[in-house]
Amino acid sequence: MTSENRPQITVIRKTNLRETVARALRAAIISGEMVPGVVYSAPSLGTRFGVSATPVREAMLDLVRENLVTVEPNKGFRVTEVSEEDLDQMAAIRLLLEPPVVRSIVPDVPAADLPRLREMAQQIVDRAAAADLVGYTDADREFHLRLLDYSGNRRLVELVADLRSHSRLLGLNALVERGELSPSAEEHVKMVDLIEQGRAEELEELMRSHILKVREMWAKPPVS
């Protein structure tokens, strides 16, 4: 990723410091600027942000709930490490759940909902084009969970949301550099097309290949 696109920890001067710092921290974690396994103290991060340690601690507690970091008593916060085995297992569960579920919901998606779904899919594309990795992952999560929500199975949606929160997309920077993130993002638009056309089997297959791509291309860190 070029220096102009790479998320950087910069001085924060916005009103809602907690939300702003939390978003910047997410960007730093997703981009790899903050390294898994490393412990970061709130005062040191506050110095980098140009704020006190308090909003950093508050933001970090939000990230603890999102499984992005864990608390290290009297030290700070450690960026959560996720093993290859964990990622394989989470991807395997998603493959068992999501493709057949999205196939089943095709007849249940109201035509009136299609413009909103298309808008959500386009937002993923736009965030990818802008190399906004936090915005991309947020929009991607919202879209996938929205599709699953048509199943009416609240526990299924909560389970997939939890699986996603425990995974990492450490390869996103490399995809941006290679120009491969946008084509992946555009698959979401294709999903809406398939729903609109009632092509449930093709949607199931696209979702399956999409999840495999997430595991094989995005979750693994770039090879040096």
Secondary structure, 3 states (H helix, E strand, C coil): CCCCCCCCCCCCCCCCHHHHHHHHHHHHHHHCCCCCCCEECHHHHHHHHCCCHHHHHHHHHHHHHCCCEEEECCCEEEECCCCHHHHHHHHHHHHHHHHHHHHHHHHHCCHHHHHHHHHHHHHHHHHHHCCCHHHHHHHHHHHHHHHHHCCCCHHHHHHHHHHHHHCCCCCHHHHHHHCCHHHHHHHHHHHHHHHHCCCHHHHHHHHHHHHHHHHHHHCCCCCC
